[in-house]
Each structure stands twice: as C-alpha cells, then as structure tokens.
C-alpha cells in the first residue's frame, strides 16, 4: 500500500439532524365509568441538531436560550449583520450558526436565507459584491411558537423561541465547490438576508446586555455599530435615526436624537445588542493517514425543543456518492465528489448511551473517531489533503 505524506485532512463540521421520540413510563387507575366523544393529536418529537466541535469557535455571541430578550425583524431584500474580530487571527471556516426566532403561532416557516461574509471597510463604511469573501444560501425550516408573538412589558416571552440554523455549504470565490473550508482573515463583516420567498415572521435573535460581555470567543471591534440595508432606503428606528441605504452600510446604533429611534430609545440593555452567531473552524487532522490510529471527532447534540427527548446513540459515517463510491466533501452534493478517493478507505465510530436523554437547552457532548486503516494496494494519493464530509445520526 502506498503511504501518503502526512498532510492534514480538513473535516468540515456538518450538522446532522435526527428526529427522536421521548420515552417514559406512566401508571394510572380508572375508578369511574362514563362515555363521550372527543379527539387528541399525537405530538411530534423535536429534531435534534448534531454539530462537530473539533474545530473550536472563532467567534461566538450565542447565549443561553432562555436569556434572549429581543430579536430583529427586517424586510425581504434587506441585510443585517456586524463587523467581528475572529479569535487566533482567523482561520478555515466550516460553519456558521445563526440563532433565529419565528413568531408565527404554530406555523413552521420555510424558505431560503443567505449568509454573506465580506472584507470589512473603515468604520461607518459600506460593502458591496466586490468585497464578498464567501456566501451560502440554504432553505431552512424554522418552527413557530405555540402562541405567536405576544409581548409583555418585559418582553420575557422572547426567550422561549430559539431556532439555530447552520450554514455549512459556502462558496468561496468563483470556482470553489460548496462545502470547502473557507479561509477567513482576522476581521470580517457578515450579513444575513431574506429573499422575497423567505419565511415571514422570522427574526434574528440578539445577544443583549449592558456591556458587550456576551461574546465568549472573538470580539466586536466597533462596539455600538451594526451593518444594515433595506431596499426602500427608509429609516429603521431600531438601528439608527438615519435613513437606511440600499447599500450594506455600518450605522452607529447609539444615537439618541430625534426621539423614538436608535437602540438607546429602548433601554441600555439593548445598547450593545449584536446578532447571535457562531463562526466555527474546520477540524484539521495531521494523523489521518493510511494505517493511522483513530482521530477524534468531537460533537455536541442540542435539543431546541421544549421537552426532553431520548438519546441512545450518535453514529458517524463518511459521506459518499453511491454512483461511484467517491467521498463527498459536502454530504448529498455530488458536485463535491473527491475524484479517486473512496469512502471504504475510512472507518468511523460513534458513541452510545444507555437509556440516555437530552433536555432542552442542555447540550450533550460526545466523541467518536475516524481512521484510515484499510490495508490495500491501491494508490490513495487522491485522498491527500481532501475535505471529508461526515454525516451524523441520532437514535
């Protein structure tokens, strides 16, 4: 068997989703009799979200789901985001998690959402398509609340609706296929936009506080500034007192005049509000070579629902194109086939729990592994330096 030079393999973090039904045992007694009619609807399980975590976050402004106090809604064709400083000088991007809220009562919103990443301008400047580093458009299902949006004086109900979505199919440049890891500089601007057919009622959740201390990884280099655009060019009072340009521009959110506009108008708690997002790096594994020892694949399982779900195990498998058995860099996307690199040259393992369960808002961490142990006389150079897509499944 031809050994490969010990170059790194890049494994993008791929979010897997599995529907699980919570299990339990109940005992009861019937001590009276009667008759009547009625109906009942069986509930459905929440989709659990599994995210690879080997590559630590470069930026993280996500907070405890119960702590979100408000969110930002804006029209289709508009774009909303921030200028952020990535930890460790930037790096290879594998995924971006955006926390959303859907205030349509009992209705799942479905539609395309775009995440753009740009080279930043000077403070207060604008970005255009010429500054685009990477982009990803995906269609997401965003579950609605049971009661819809019904604000209280404290807006406490906003903390009950949190729907994270994961962007992991970025296009970098003109020729790069979706799913490839994207190199990012130390400072970038991100923007989240909804198309005309995007889900109505969907907001971007905001991390908010009296100081910008809710960023746990990375930083905000322009505190009190946010990027915004909307097609009509009208004023958006939640962001700024200025007219908003159709060009994606950075605005000062701390202005106080005239009245009834700008974040200062609402409360000091919202003064430093920023979109709730997480930028994750790819996992790089220098030891993933022929006849190698297993390399760790760390992951977390998140329950975005409101009830506890059963969690007995997580499986990990290598994504491949069944028509030719070639590895896919992005699961399910045959355009990302790694020519001449076959899935059966890799082995994986997951993790199991005995009678396990997962509560809402309490992620469970796990660890699997991947190795390239198949003894073969085939030339495996086609896999060298490749991006190997992984699929996670829960049961």
ROVOLO-725370 format. One record per residue (C-alpha): residue number from 1; residue in three letters; chain; x, y, z. Coordinates in steps of 0.001 Angstrom, whole numbers. Example, Ala and Ser with C-alpha at 12.3 -4.5 7.8 and 13.67 -1.06 7.14 Angstrom:
% ROVOLO-725370
NODE    i   aa  ch       px       py       pz
NODE    1  ALA   A    12300    -4500     7800
NODE    2  SER   A    13670    -1060     7140
***
This chain:
% ROVOLO-725370
NODE    i   aa  ch       px       py       pz
NODE    1  UNK   A        0        0        0
NODE    2  UNK   A     1326     3411     -867
NODE    3  UNK   A     1585     5601     2197
NODE    4  UNK   A      542     9210     1963
NODE    5  UNK   A     2686    12085     3049
NODE    6  UNK   A     1475    13269     6428
NODE    7  UNK   A     -565    16199     5324
NODE    8  UNK   A    -3608    17448     7131
NODE    9  UNK   A    -7098    16400     6212
NODE   10  UNK   A    -9787    19005     6696
NODE   11  UNK   A   -13119    17817     8015
NODE   12  UNK   A   -15851    20423     7807
NODE   13  UNK   A   -18359    20469    10638
NODE   14  UNK   A   -21560    19033     9201
NODE   15  UNK   A   -24809    19404    11145
NODE   16  UNK   A   -26786    16180    11293
NODE   17  UNK   A   -30451    16061    12214
NODE   18  UNK   A   -32425    13173    13648
NODE   19  UNK   A   -35990    13027    14909
NODE   20  UNK   A   -36345    11262    18212
NODE   21  UNK   A   -39363    10427    20313
NODE   22  UNK   A   -39067    10803    24069
NODE   23  UNK   A   -39801     7672    26074
NODE   24  UNK   A   -41293     7256    29504
NODE   25  UNK   A   -43403     5002    31731
NODE   26  UNK   A   -46662     6026    33424
NODE   27  UNK   A   -49099     4151    35657
NODE   28  UNK   A   -52728     5050    36318
NODE   29  UNK   A   -56043     3760    37647
NODE   30  UNK   A   -59564     4156    36266
NODE   31  UNK   A   -62026     4331    39153
NODE   32  UNK   A   -65185     5568    37400
NODE   33  UNK   A   -67047     4990    34161
NODE   34  UNK   A   -68736     7156    31552
NODE   35  UNK   A   -68960     7894    27845
NODE   36  UNK   A   -68405    10733    25417
NODE   37  UNK   A   -66537    11776    22296
NODE   38  UNK   A   -63501    13880    21572
NODE   39  UNK   A   -60162    13906    19818
NODE   40  UNK   A   -56469    14180    20564
NODE   41  UNK   A   -53448    14873    18415
NODE   42  UNK   A   -50238    12955    18994
NODE   43  UNK   A   -47262    15245    19464
NODE   44  UNK   A   -44148    15059    17335
NODE   45  UNK   A   -40559    14843    18508
NODE   46  UNK   A   -38132    17719    18169
NODE   47  UNK   A   -35339    17458    15607
NODE   48  UNK   A   -32040    17219    17476
NODE   49  UNK   A   -29100    19125    15996
NODE   50  UNK   A   -25657    17486    15989
NODE   51  UNK   A   -22636    19686    15331
NODE   52  UNK   A   -18971    18696    15083
NODE   53  UNK   A   -16871    20678    17539
NODE   54  UNK   A   -13255    19645    16878
NODE   55  UNK   A   -12526    22985    15328
NODE   56  UNK   A   -13189    25418    18143
NODE   57  UNK   A   -15260    28527    17562
NODE   58  UNK   A   -13506    31576    16098
NODE   59  UNK   A   -16340    33867    17212
NODE   60  UNK   A   -19317    33177    19475
NODE   61  UNK   A   -22089    35541    20573
NODE   62  UNK   A   -24676    32805    21230
NODE   63  UNK   A   -26090    32857    24751
NODE   64  UNK   A   -28301    30667    26913
NODE   65  UNK   A   -31602    30203    25017
NODE   66  UNK   A   -33628    31490    27963
NODE   67  UNK   A   -31661    34745    28020
NODE   68  UNK   A   -32653    36165    24624
NODE   69  UNK   A   -34809    39230    25257
NODE   70  UNK   A   -35407    40631    21795
NODE   71  UNK   A   -34826    39977    18113
NODE   72  UNK   A   -34538    41932    14869
NODE   73  UNK   A   -37049    41685    12034
NODE   74  UNK   A   -36460    43347     8684
NODE   75  UNK   A   -37975    43141     5183
NODE   76  UNK   A   -37070    40681     2445
NODE   77  UNK   A   -34225    42030      363
NODE   78  UNK   A   -32728    43668     3444
NODE   79  UNK   A   -29459    42577     5055
NODE   80  UNK   A   -28407    42722     8703
NODE   81  UNK   A   -25105    41908    10386
NODE   82  UNK   A   -21972    43044    12142
NODE   83  UNK   A   -18228    43570    11890
NODE   84  UNK   A   -16472    40924    14023
NODE   85  UNK   A   -12947    40086    15153
NODE   86  UNK   A   -12114    36366    14946
NODE   87  UNK   A   -10002    34596    17542
NODE   88  UNK   A    -6465    33425    16695
NODE   89  UNK   A    -6234    35688    13657
NODE   90  UNK   A    -8948    33919    11664
NODE   91  UNK   A    -8708    30513    10004
NODE   92  UNK   A   -10584    27940     7959
NODE   93  UNK   A   -14347    28383     8246
NODE   94  UNK   A   -16521    25266     8249
NODE   95  UNK   A   -19873    26525     9536
NODE   96  UNK   A   -21794    29486    10910
NODE   97  UNK   A   -24679    29041    13352
NODE   98  UNK   A   -27322    31802    13399
NODE   99  UNK   A   -29944    31964    16154
NODE  100  UNK   A   -33409    32732    14739
NODE  101  UNK   A   -36875    33273    16198
NODE  102  UNK   A   -40190    32588    14462
NODE  103  UNK   A   -43237    34323    15912
NODE  104  UNK   A   -45817    32692    13649
NODE  105  UNK   A   -48104    30802    16030
NODE  106  UNK   A   -47942    27060    15368
NODE  107  UNK   A   -46529    27570    11862
NODE  108  UNK   A   -43174    26374    10554
NODE  109  UNK   A   -41605    28976     8277
NODE  110  UNK   A   -39760    27517     5287
NODE  111  UNK   A   -37657    29424     2813
NODE  112  UNK   A   -34192    30490     1664
NODE  113  UNK   A   -31874    32543     3858
NODE  114  UNK   A   -28459    33853     2760
NODE  115  UNK   A   -25340    34422     4838
NODE  116  UNK   A   -22666    36618     3228
NODE  117  UNK   A   -19132    37240     4505
NODE  118  UNK   A   -17239    40356     3381
NODE  119  UNK   A   -13916    42113     3729
NODE  120  UNK   A   -14592    44935     6228
NODE  121  UNK   A   -14468    48637     5331
NODE  122  UNK   A   -13449    51517     7589
NODE  123  UNK   A   -15829    52310    10451
NODE  124  UNK   A   -19108    53607     9047
NODE  125  UNK   A   -18291    52376     5555
NODE  126  UNK   A   -20173    50157     3107
NODE  127  UNK   A   -19537    46807     1445
NODE  128  UNK   A   -20595    45616    -1998
NODE  129  UNK   A   -20414    42411    -4029
NODE  130  UNK   A   -16780    43237    -4812
NODE  131  UNK   A   -15939    42746    -1123
NODE  132  UNK   A   -17606    39322     -892
NODE  133  UNK   A   -15410    36565      548
NODE  134  UNK   A   -17946    33728      767
NODE  135  UNK   A   -21690    33167      554
NODE  136  UNK   A   -24173    30415     1405
NODE  137  UNK   A   -27896    30259      623
NODE  138  UNK   A   -29932    27434     2127
NODE  139  UNK   A   -33606    26771     2750
NODE  140  UNK   A   -34409    26204     6418
NODE  141  UNK   A   -37471    25105     8371
NODE  142  UNK   A   -37924    27416    11356
NODE  143  UNK   A   -40602    26175    13809
NODE  144  UNK   A   -43066    28735    15142
NODE  145  UNK   A   -44049    29355    18753
NODE  146  UNK   A   -47173    27793    20206
NODE  147  UNK   A   -48778    31173    20921
NODE  148  UNK   A   -47111    33566    18487
NODE  149  UNK   A   -45652    36938    19333
NODE  150  UNK   A   -47423    38484    22319
NODE  151  UNK   A   -45018    40912    24006
NODE  152  UNK   A   -45191    41553    27721
NODE  153  UNK   A   -43793    44669    29376
NODE  154  UNK   A   -40546    42821    29971
NODE  155  UNK   A   -40579    41009    26620
NODE  156  UNK   A   -39885    37864    28644
NODE  157  UNK   A   -41638    35666    26095
NODE  158  UNK   A   -38891    36320    23563
NODE  159  UNK   A   -36653    33933    25449
NODE  160  UNK   A   -38789    30901    24651
NODE  161  UNK   A   -38331    30809    20868
NODE  162  UNK   A   -34824    29973    19662
NODE  163  UNK   A   -34167    28151    16416
NODE  164  UNK   A   -30494    27751    15445
NODE  165  UNK   A   -29722    27177    11759
NODE  166  UNK   A   -26318    26111    10425
NODE  167  UNK   A   -24722    27409     7232
NODE  168  UNK   A   -22131    24893     6031
NODE  169  UNK   A   -22180    24989     2213
NODE  170  UNK   A   -20170    28107     1495
NODE  171  UNK   A   -18991    29010    -1980
NODE  172  UNK   A   -15568    30616    -1914
NODE  173  UNK   A   -14552    32575    -4977
NODE  174  UNK   A   -15848    31591    -8404
NODE  175  UNK   A   -14593    28039    -8899
NODE  176  UNK   A   -14659    26545    -5405
NODE  177  UNK   A   -17390    23944    -4818
NODE  178  UNK   A   -19817    24249    -1928
NODE  179  UNK   A   -18672    22715     1328
NODE  180  UNK   A   -14993    23529     1013
NODE  181  UNK   A   -13404    25127     4051
NODE  182  UNK   A   -13096    28875     3516
NODE  183  UNK   A   -10015    30792     4737
NODE  184  UNK   A   -11040    33922     6638
NODE  185  UNK   A    -8929    36915     7702
NODE  186  UNK   A    -8879    38134    11281
NODE  187  UNK   A   -11733    40637    10792
NODE  188  UNK   A   -14826    40130     8636
NODE  189  UNK   A   -18316    41532     8126
NODE  190  UNK   A   -21244    39114     7983
NODE  191  UNK   A   -24726    39810     6663
NODE  192  UNK   A   -27961    37793     6927
NODE  193  UNK   A   -30574    38394     4237
NODE  194  UNK   A   -34016    37036     3382
NODE  195  UNK   A   -35178    36679     -215
NODE  196  UNK   A   -38671    37588    -1394
NODE  197  UNK   A   -39735    33968     -821
NODE  198  UNK   A   -38070    33732     2590
NODE  199  UNK   A   -40114    32832     5675
NODE  200  UNK   A   -42161    35731     7040
NODE  201  UNK   A   -42237    36168    10805
NODE  202  UNK   A   -38607    35094    11190
NODE  203  UNK   A   -36287    37349    13196
NODE  204  UNK   A   -32580    37262    14034
NODE  205  UNK   A   -32111    36806    17791
NODE  206  UNK   A   -29990    39428    19525
NODE  207  UNK   A   -27486    38919    22304
NODE  208  UNK   A   -28011    41916    24551
NODE  209  UNK   A   -26723    43307    27801
NODE  210  UNK   A   -25447    46441    29493
NODE  211  UNK   A   -21968    45659    28174
NODE  212  UNK   A   -20603    43604    25262
NODE  213  UNK   A   -19514    40771    27572
NODE  214  UNK   A   -21759    38169    25956
NODE  215  UNK   A   -19167    37466    23277
NODE  216  UNK   A   -17335    34430    24617
NODE  217  UNK   A   -14928    33958    21669
NODE  218  UNK   A   -13599    36758    19471
NODE  219  UNK   A   -14678    40371    19869
NODE  220  UNK   A   -16657    43274    18417
NODE  221  UNK   A   -14145    45825    17074
NODE  222  UNK   A   -16807    48520    16528
NODE  223  UNK   A   -18985    48411    19641
NODE  224  UNK   A   -22221    50288    19104
NODE  225  UNK   A   -22203    49876    15310
NODE  226  UNK   A   -24154    47413    13128
NODE  227  UNK   A   -24492    46795     9383
NODE  228  UNK   A   -27880    47174     7747
NODE  229  UNK   A   -29596    47745     4404
NODE  230  UNK   A   -33132    47640     3098
NODE  231  UNK   A   -34370    48193     -447
NODE  232  UNK   A   -36646    51141      251
NODE  233  UNK   A   -33909    53213     1864
NODE  234  UNK   A   -36248    54326     4650
NODE  235  UNK   A   -35408    54912     8290
NODE  236  UNK   A   -35221    51895    10558
NODE  237  UNK   A   -35771    53173    14081
NODE  238  UNK   A   -34428    50079    15808
NODE  239  UNK   A   -30982    50545    14274
NODE  240  UNK   A   -30406    54232    13692
NODE  241  UNK   A   -32047    57621    13345
NODE  242  UNK   A   -30553    57979     9858
NODE  243  UNK   A   -32121    56967     6580
NODE  244  UNK   A   -31042    53440     5692
NODE  245  UNK   A   -29261    52924     2380
NODE  246  UNK   A   -29916    50056      -53
NODE  247  UNK   A   -26132    49501      169
NODE  248  UNK   A   -24974    47345     3090
NODE  249  UNK   A   -23584    50028     5415
NODE  250  UNK   A   -22385    50291     9022
NODE  251  UNK   A   -24503    52565    11257
NODE  252  UNK   A   -23998    53991    14729
NODE  253  UNK   A   -26724    52459    16923
NODE  254  UNK   A   -26099    54650    19956
NODE  255  UNK   A   -27610    57887    18616
NODE  256  UNK   A   -30339    59385    20806
NODE  257  UNK   A   -31898    62129    18673
NODE  258  UNK   A   -34519    62542    17406
NODE  259  UNK   A   -36760    60646    19783
NODE  260  UNK   A   -38152    57170    19104
NODE  261  UNK   A   -35237    55841    17098
NODE  262  UNK   A   -31912    54134    17746
NODE  263  UNK   A   -31241    51420    20301
NODE  264  UNK   A   -30793    53963    23092
NODE  265  UNK   A   -34504    54636    22757
NODE  266  UNK   A   -35362    51170    24049
NODE  267  UNK   A   -33104    50555    27012
NODE  268  UNK   A   -29472    50454    27993
NODE  269  UNK   A   -29791    46662    27832
NODE  270  UNK   A   -30187    46882    24071
NODE  271  UNK   A   -27497    49492    23589
NODE  272  UNK   A   -24799    46898    22938
NODE  273  UNK   A   -27054    44363    21186
NODE  274  UNK   A   -25489    42249    18449
NODE  275  UNK   A   -26717    39369    16260
NODE  276  UNK   A   -26365    35956    17898
NODE  277  UNK   A   -23998    33919    15697
NODE  278  UNK   A   -21123    31459    15968
NODE  279  UNK   A   -18270    31038    13443
NODE  280  UNK   A   -16616    27591    13607
NODE  281  UNK   A   -13337    26356    12200
NODE  282  UNK   A   -12748    23072    10408
NODE  283  UNK   A   -11113    20195    12213
NODE  284  UNK   A    -7636    19540    10832
NODE  285  UNK   A    -6156    16093    11452
NODE  286  UNK   A    -2499    15568    10662
NODE  287  UNK   A    -2729    11957    11857
NODE  288  UNK   A    -5437    10911     9378
NODE  289  UNK   A    -3255     8855     7027
NODE  290  UNK   A    -3257     5205     5866
NODE  291  UNK   A    -2996     2697     8709
NODE  292  UNK   A    -3380     5537    11218
NODE  293  UNK   A    -4655     5420    14755
NODE  294  UNK   A    -8228     6773    15235
NODE  295  UNK   A    -8537    10552    15199
NODE  296  UNK   A   -11163    12184    17481
NODE  297  UNK   A   -14426    13572    16111
NODE  298  UNK   A   -15976    15606    18901
NODE  299  UNK   A   -19591    16753    18672
NODE  300  UNK   A   -22470    18211    20637
NODE  301  UNK   A   -26147    17267    20480
NODE  302  UNK   A   -28620    20102    21070
NODE  303  UNK   A   -32324    19798    21784
NODE  304  UNK   A   -34000    23021    20540
NODE  305  UNK   A   -37460    21862    21649
NODE  306  UNK   A   -39334    22280    24899
NODE  307  UNK   A   -39497    18672    26140
NODE  308  UNK   A   -36893    16061    26995
NODE  309  UNK   A   -36053    13614    24189
NODE  310  UNK   A   -34473    10165    24253
NODE  311  UNK   A   -30854     9931    23112
NODE  312  UNK   A   -29418     6432    22849
NODE  313  UNK   A   -26579     6962    20417
NODE  314  UNK   A   -24915     9013    17697
NODE  315  UNK   A   -23486     7410    14566
NODE  316  UNK   A   -20843     8923    12291
NODE  317  UNK   A   -20350     7916     8667
NODE  318  UNK   A   -18355     9188     5710
NODE  319  UNK   A   -20467    10887     3034
NODE  320  UNK   A   -20123     9407     -439
NODE  321  UNK   A   -21676     9332    -3885
NODE  322  UNK   A   -23329     5887    -4327
NODE  323  UNK   A   -22889     6047    -8113
NODE  324  UNK   A   -19090     5824    -7843
NODE  325  UNK   A   -18323     5336    -4089
NODE  326  UNK   A   -16258     8536    -4055
NODE  327  UNK   A   -16153    10642     -894
NODE  328  UNK   A   -18277    13810     -901
NODE  329  UNK   A   -16892    16928      750
NODE  330  UNK   A   -20488    18082     1318
NODE  331  UNK   A   -22948    15263     2115
NODE  332  UNK   A   -25578    14858     -583
NODE  333  UNK   A   -23814    17132    -3085
NODE  334  UNK   A   -22295    15012    -5845
NODE  335  UNK   A   -20589    18080    -7319
NODE  336  UNK   A   -18184    17881    -4343
NODE  337  UNK   A   -17024    14312    -5096
NODE  338  UNK   A   -13312    13800    -4346
NODE  339  UNK   A   -12191    12055    -7530
NODE  340  UNK   A   -10456     8744    -6860
NODE  341  UNK   A   -10919     8896    -3066
NODE  342  UNK   A   -13281     6148    -1857
NODE  343  UNK   A   -15365     6066     1302
NODE  344  UNK   A   -14464     2449     2142
NODE  345  UNK   A   -10886     3501     2829
NODE  346  UNK   A   -12162     5171     6005
NODE  347  UNK   A   -13661     3712     9182
NODE  348  UNK   A   -15658     5574    11820
NODE  349  UNK   A   -17177     5051    15234
NODE  350  UNK   A   -19791     6983    17192
NODE  351  UNK   A   -20991     6913    20772
NODE  352  UNK   A   -23841     5239    22660
NODE  353  UNK   A   -25634     5991    25905
NODE  354  UNK   A   -27613     3523    27993
NODE  355  UNK   A   -31122     4894    28448
NODE  356  UNK   A   -29884     8403    27716
NODE  357  UNK   A   -31948    11542    27296
NODE  358  UNK   A   -31384    15189    26432
NODE  359  UNK   A   -33199    18119    27993
NODE  360  UNK   A   -33933    21403    26209
NODE  361  UNK   A   -31145    23952    26499
NODE  362  UNK   A   -28651    21415    27895
NODE  363  UNK   A   -26347    20205    25089
NODE  364  UNK   A   -24794    16758    25411
NODE  365  UNK   A   -21162    16339    24378
NODE  366  UNK   A   -19895    13192    22708
NODE  367  UNK   A   -16850    11857    20916
NODE  368  UNK   A   -16433     9485    18007
NODE  369  UNK   A   -13468     8791    15776
NODE  370  UNK   A   -12316     8353    12191
NODE  371  UNK   A    -9320     6478    10859
NODE  372  UNK   A    -7841     5348     7561
NODE  373  UNK   A    -6946     1783     8416
NODE  374  UNK   A    -7905     -223     5345
NODE  375  UNK   A    -4961    -2272     4128
NODE  376  UNK   A    -4986    -2039      359
NODE  377  UNK   A    -2570    -1993    -2528
NODE  378  UNK   A    -4467      917    -4094
NODE  379  UNK   A    -2771     4241    -4625
NODE  380  UNK   A    -4623     6534    -2173
NODE  381  UNK   A    -2970     9805    -3154
NODE  382  UNK   A    -6355    11116    -4371
NODE  383  UNK   A    -7412    11482     -724
NODE  384  UNK   A    -4379    13532      249
NODE  385  UNK   A    -5425    16917     1636
NODE  386  UNK   A    -9085    16210      835
NODE  387  UNK   A   -12098    17520     2712
NODE  388  UNK   A   -14040    14522     4007
NODE  389  UNK   A   -17746    15110     4657
NODE  390  UNK   A   -19253    13454     7713
NODE  391  UNK   A   -22869    12536     8436
NODE  392  UNK   A   -24149    12375    11995
NODE  393  UNK   A   -27251    10454    13012
NODE  394  UNK   A   -29040    10174    16349
NODE  395  UNK   A   -31321     7457    17696
***
